Amino acid sequence: MSRDQKRRRDDEESTLIEKVIYINRVAKVVKGGRRFSFSAIVVVGDGHGTVGVGFGKANEVPEAIRKGTEKAKRGMRPIPLLGGTVPHEVKGKFGAGCVVLRPAAAGTGVIAGPAVRAIMEAVGVHNILTKSLRSSNPHNVVHATFDALHQLESAESYAQRLGKDVEEVHRNYTVRYQNAVG
């Protein structure tokens, strides 16, 4: 790998958004007492439609976060976006967790719980309505959110599947939101 390639890779990594969603302390009871270890859920995104999540376990918190970050960087995938929001409504499920993602008009902001908010900020979504149903366990919510994000299709293919125009589909969501708010 040449020096320019290394520099480019370092520049790409420095622009990534890394957020720790949850840290859990686990105690294992052994003959001499308790052994503590830590697990961390980390989300990494570029803020322009690419995001990944990683779970790291270690005996110390910084090491768990580092492992989670490395796994998240390896698992980054592109997500289709439309003007700072998601192209269409989608529901993701994992275990007992269920997350609904709805597009929102400009100026709405990220209306979401802490785990979903971290993911949306890392992926680069600025306007979205979300609802986490059933489970509030961070693992289930994160997996359900990624299930929903991976179900998203581009605005063009979604509109074509409905037999409508892209602007018409997007306008319907913004009008529906504005009517609901008042």
N, C-alpha and C positions, 0 to 999 in steps of 0.2 A: 504494500500500500504506500503510495507516494505521500509526500508531505502535504500537498494540496488537498488530497482526498481526506487525510486525517483532519486537516483544518476545517474542511467543509462539514465533516461529520460532527466535529466538536461544535461548530456554529449551529447546526441543526439541533443538537442536544441541548444547547443553552437556551434555545427559544421554546423548548417544551414546557408545558404547564404541568407541574406535579402536585397532586393533592392527596393527603392522607385522609381517608374516609373514616377508618375505624381502627383502633388498637385494642386488642384483647389480651388480658393476662391469664395464663393457664397455669394451674398449680397441679403438680403430680406429687402424690404422697409416696415417699420412699422410706426405707428403714431409718435413715438419719434425720428425717424431717420432710420439709416440702421443697420441691424443685420448681422454680418458676421459669416459664418460657413465655414468649410473646408472639402474637400473630398480628399482621397488619394488612389492611386492604388499601391499595394505592391505585389511583387513576392517573394516567399520563395522556395528555393531548397536546396538539399543536395550536388549538384555537381556530383552526380553519377546516374542520371536518374530519380529522383523524384522531382516534382515541383508542386506548387499551387499558385493561385492568389487570392487576397482579396481586397475588396473595403471597405474603412472605412470612415464614416462621423462623424464629431464632431465639437464643437465650437472652439477647439484649435488644432493646427497641430500635436503635439505629440500624443494626444489622437486619432486622426484620423489614424495616422500611426500605433499605437498600435492595434486598432480595425482591420485595414486591415491585419496586420501581423497575428493576431489570426485567422481570417477567412481563410487566405492563408494556415496556418498550418493545419487547419481542413480539407481543401480541397486538400491536396497533393495527387497526383496520379503518378504511375510509367509510364515512357516513354521509349519505346525500343530504344536503341542506338547501333551503330555498329562502334567500333574503334574510338570514339570521334566525330562521325558525325551521321546524321540520316540515317536509312537504305535505304530509297528511297525518290524520289521526291513526294511532297504532296502540295496541295493548300487548305488553310483554308479560310472560308468566315464568316463574321458576319456583318449584316447591310450593309453599303456601303463599308466596309473594306474588303480587300482581301490580303492575305499573301501567298507567294510561298516560300517553303523551299526546297533546293536542297543539296544533299550530296556533299562534296568537298574532295579533296585529302589532305593528311597530310601536314601541313605547310601553308595552305591557311589562316587560322584564321577565325574569325567571321566577315563576311561581312554583316552588318545589320544596320538598323536605331537604334536609342536609345532605343525604347520600346522593339523591338525584341531582340536586343543585351542583354539587362538585363535579359530577359527570358532565352536565350540560355546559358548565363554564369551561371545562377542559376541551370539549368538542367544539366550542365556539358558537353555541346557541345563545342568542340574546333575548328572544321573546318566545316564551312557551308556557303552556298551562299543563301541569302534571298532577296526577293523583296517585298516591300509593295506597293500595287496597289490601286488606287482610293483614299480612305479616309486616311487622316493623323491624324485623331482624335485618341488620345491615347487609349480611351476606345474600339473603334472598332478594332484598330490594336492588342491590347492585346487579345481580345476575338477571333479574327480571327487566331492569332498565336496559341492559345490554341486549337481551333478547328482543326488546322492542326496537332498539336502534338497528339491529341487524335485520329486522323485518322491513325497515324503511326501504322504499324504492324511489327512484328519481321522480321528480314532479312530472316529467314528460311521460314516462311509462305508466305512472299512476293515472294521469289524465287520459291517456290513450286507452287504458283498461276500462275506464268509466265511459269513454266515448265523448269526452268533453274537452274544452280548451284549458290550458294550464292556468291562464289568468282567471277564468271562470271558477275553477276549483278553489284557487287561492282566495279569490274575492268572497266566495261563499263562507269560508272559514272566518275571515275577518269580519264580515257582516254579522255572522252568527254570534261571534264573541262580543261585538259592540252592542247588539241587541240584548244579550244576556246581562251585560254590565249596567246598561241603562242609559 
